[in-house]
Amino acid sequence: MALAAKILLIIASIGLIIVVLLQSGKSAGLSGAIGGGAEQLMGKQKARGIDALLNKLTVVFATLFMIFSILLGYFLKSGA
């Protein structure tokens, strides 16, 4: 069970890193480089939709990361 928690924690952490890097910051970051062409083709509304989706995904991955970290700590402490 601890092995499954470790694997899920790694997946959640990689997903969290990717989603955070894709978000646009003050200097438009990686999201501006990737979505820049799409923003010109589809307008500003599409870019806000992508940012909203990335924000939701960040919350999901952060929640999963916390849950799997707590579960892994519990499994390692109990010796399971």
N, C-alpha and C positions, 0 to 999 in steps of 0.2 A: 504494500500500500504506500510505503514511503517512496518507492521508486516511481509510482504513478504520480504522486504529488510533486516530486522533483521534475519530472518531465513536463507536467502541466505548468509548473512555476517557470520553467525555462521558456516555454511557448508564450506564456502571458507576458514575461519580461521582454522578450524579443518583439512581440506585438506592440507593447507599450512604447518601446524605444522607436519603432518605425512610425507609429501614429504621431508621437510627439515631434519627430523630425519633419513630418509632412505638414504640420500646422504652420500657418503663416504667422510670422512675428512682426516686429517693428520694421524689419528690413525685407519682409516678404519671404525670407528663408527658402527652404527647399520647395515648399508648396507653390511659391511664385514661379520658380523655375520650371516645375512640372506642369502646373495648371495655367501658365501664362498664355499659351496659345489657345487653350480652351476658353479662357476668359474673353479673348478677343472675338472668338467665333460665337459664343453663346451668351455673352453679356455678363453684367455684374451680378445678376441674381443667381446665376449658376455657381459663381465663385462663393457666394455667401452660403449656398446650400452645401457645398463641399466642406466649407469650414464648420458648418453646424454638424455635419456627419462626423467629421474628425473629432470635434469636441465630445460628441456622444460616445464614439469609440474609445476615446481617452478615458472617459469615466468607466466604461465597461472593463477595459483592460486593467485599469488601476484597481478596481474592485476585485477582479479575479486575482490579481497579484497579491493583494492583501489577504484574501481568503486562503489561497494556496500557501502563502507564507505561514499563516497561523496553523493550518493543517499540518504542514511539514514539521513545524516546531513541536506540535502535539505528538506526532508520530515518532519523532526522534527522541523526545523525552520519555515516552511510554515504552520505547523499545520495540514497537511494532514493525 
